[in-house]
């Protein structure tokens, strides 16, 4: 599937077969940061990240956070950009709008349901399903709500590298100010 960036393909597997929305965010954010700011269409990556983050929030019961992320993704995403990535752009936008409407009207009473991105490129879908199967994953699987590592990943992860990098950056900035 050389037509699409590898991190995007992995995002789609994580999104549909693992339901690890935190990992989806990590994968696409890292990729997105490699794209120069002046590149047209760059916002599609942020919009896809926001859909994953919305799902992560909703699954954890943070419906306000989910609504905010879905709303922001709707502002960034365009059907044509999604279609260039093999998705059915209009159907994606319709599903995002439906989630926004449901979260807006029902608030915290909105039940969590999986979100599947509709594909236009059926060969990509077939490829992703095959790769998922080869890893022992089920495409379209339901979240295992008992899996705390999946559901609450951001609170359970090791942040020692991030903390060390922030401290080093702060020390470097302080040194630069001192001259």
C-alpha positions as CSV (number, residue, x, y, z in Angstrom):
1,X,0.0,0.0,0.0
2,X,2.7,2.4,-1.0
3,X,0.0,5.0,-2.0
4,X,-0.4,5.9,1.7
5,X,2.0,6.8,4.5
6,X,2.9,3.9,6.7
7,X,1.9,5.7,10.0
8,X,-1.5,6.4,8.5
9,X,-2.0,2.7,7.7
10,X,-1.0,1.8,11.2
11,X,-3.4,4.4,12.5
12,X,-6.2,2.7,10.7
13,X,-5.3,-0.7,12.1
14,X,-5.1,0.7,15.6
15,X,-8.3,2.6,15.1
16,X,-10.4,-0.3,13.7
17,X,-8.8,-3.5,15.0
18,X,-7.1,-2.6,18.3
19,X,-9.3,0.4,19.3
20,X,-6.1,2.0,20.8
21,X,-7.1,5.6,20.2
22,X,-4.2,6.9,22.3
23,X,-1.8,5.1,19.9
24,X,-3.6,6.5,16.9
25,X,-2.9,10.0,18.3
26,X,0.7,9.2,18.9
27,X,1.2,7.7,15.4
28,X,-0.3,10.5,13.4
29,X,1.0,13.3,15.6
30,X,4.5,12.1,15.0
31,X,3.9,11.9,11.3
32,X,2.1,15.2,11.1
33,X,5.0,17.0,12.8
34,X,7.3,15.9,9.9
35,X,5.1,17.7,7.3
36,X,6.2,21.3,6.7
37,X,3.6,23.9,7.9
38,X,3.2,25.3,4.4
39,X,2.1,22.0,2.9
40,X,-1.5,22.2,1.7
41,X,-3.9,19.6,3.2
42,X,-1.8,19.1,6.3
43,X,-4.9,19.7,8.5
44,X,-6.4,16.4,7.6
45,X,-3.9,14.7,9.9
46,X,-5.0,16.9,12.8
47,X,-8.6,16.2,12.1
48,X,-8.0,12.4,12.1
49,X,-6.1,12.7,15.3
50,X,-9.0,14.6,16.8
51,X,-11.5,11.8,15.9
52,X,-9.3,9.3,17.7
53,X,-9.0,11.6,20.7
54,X,-12.8,12.1,20.7
55,X,-13.3,8.4,20.8
56,X,-10.7,8.0,23.6
57,X,-12.5,10.7,25.7
58,X,-16.0,9.3,25.0
59,X,-14.9,5.7,26.0
60,X,-13.6,7.1,29.3
61,X,-16.9,9.0,30.0
62,X,-15.6,12.4,29.1
63,X,-18.4,13.4,26.8
64,X,-17.6,17.1,26.9
65,X,-14.1,16.4,25.7
66,X,-15.4,14.1,23.0
67,X,-17.8,16.7,21.8
68,X,-15.1,19.4,21.7
69,X,-12.8,17.1,19.7
70,X,-15.5,16.0,17.2
71,X,-16.4,19.7,16.7
72,X,-12.8,20.7,16.1
73,X,-12.3,17.7,13.7
74,X,-15.4,18.8,11.7
75,X,-13.8,22.3,11.3
76,X,-10.6,20.9,10.0
77,X,-11.7,18.0,7.8
78,X,-12.7,18.3,4.2
79,X,-14.3,15.5,2.1
80,X,-11.7,15.9,-0.6
81,X,-8.8,15.6,1.8
82,X,-10.3,12.4,3.3
83,X,-10.9,11.0,-0.2
84,X,-7.3,11.5,-1.1
85,X,-6.6,9.1,1.8
86,X,-8.9,6.4,0.6
87,X,-11.8,7.3,2.9
88,X,-15.4,8.2,1.9
89,X,-15.1,11.9,2.8
90,X,-18.8,12.7,2.8
91,X,-19.7,9.7,4.8
92,X,-16.9,10.5,7.4
93,X,-18.2,14.0,7.7
94,X,-21.8,12.7,8.1
95,X,-20.7,10.4,10.9
96,X,-18.8,13.1,12.7
97,X,-21.9,15.4,12.4
98,X,-24.1,12.6,13.8
99,X,-21.8,12.2,16.8
100,X,-21.8,16.0,17.4
101,X,-25.6,16.0,17.3
102,X,-25.9,13.1,19.7
103,X,-23.3,14.3,22.2
104,X,-24.9,17.8,22.1
105,X,-28.4,16.5,22.8
106,X,-27.7,13.7,25.2
107,X,-24.5,14.9,26.9
108,X,-23.2,12.5,29.5
109,X,-26.0,10.1,28.8
110,X,-24.7,9.4,25.3
111,X,-23.7,5.8,25.2
112,X,-20.2,5.0,23.9
113,X,-20.2,3.2,20.5
114,X,-17.3,2.4,18.2
115,X,-16.6,4.7,15.3
116,X,-15.7,3.1,12.0
117,X,-14.2,5.2,9.2
118,X,-15.9,4.4,5.9
119,X,-13.5,3.5,3.1
120,X,-13.7,4.5,-0.5
121,X,-10.5,2.6,-1.5
122,X,-11.7,-1.0,-1.1
123,X,-8.2,-2.4,-1.9
124,X,-6.8,-0.5,1.0
125,X,-9.6,-1.8,3.3
126,X,-8.9,-5.4,2.1
127,X,-5.1,-4.9,2.7
128,X,-5.7,-3.5,6.2
129,X,-8.1,-6.3,7.1
130,X,-5.5,-8.9,5.9
131,X,-2.7,-7.3,7.9
132,X,-4.9,-7.1,11.0
133,X,-5.8,-10.8,10.6
134,X,-2.1,-11.7,10.2
135,X,-1.5,-10.1,13.6
136,X,-4.3,-12.0,15.2
137,X,-6.5,-8.9,15.3
138,X,-10.2,-8.7,14.4
139,X,-11.1,-5.8,12.1
140,X,-14.1,-3.9,13.6
141,X,-13.5,-5.4,17.0
142,X,-15.3,-4.0,20.1
143,X,-13.3,-2.4,22.8
144,X,-12.5,-4.6,25.8
145,X,-13.8,-2.2,28.5
146,X,-11.9,-4.3,31.1
147,X,-8.6,-3.5,29.5
148,X,-7.3,-0.6,31.7
149,X,-4.1,-0.3,29.6
150,X,-6.3,0.5,26.6
151,X,-9.1,2.5,28.2
152,X,-6.9,4.6,30.6
153,X,-3.6,4.5,28.7
154,X,-2.7,8.2,29.2
155,X,-2.9,7.9,33.0
156,X,-0.9,4.6,33.1
157,X,1.9,5.3,30.7
158,X,5.6,5.8,31.6
159,X,6.3,9.6,31.2
160,X,9.9,9.6,32.5
161,X,11.3,10.3,29.0
162,X,8.9,13.2,28.5
163,X,9.6,14.7,31.9
164,X,13.4,14.4,31.3
165,X,13.1,16.0,27.9
166,X,11.1,18.9,29.4
167,X,13.6,19.4,32.2
168,X,16.5,19.4,29.7
169,X,14.7,21.9,27.4
170,X,14.0,24.2,30.4
171,X,17.6,24.1,31.5
172,X,18.8,24.8,27.9
173,X,16.4,27.8,27.7
174,X,17.6,29.1,31.1
175,X,21.2,28.8,30.0
176,X,20.5,30.7,26.7
177,X,18.8,33.5,28.7
178,X,21.9,33.8,31.0
179,X,24.0,34.2,27.8
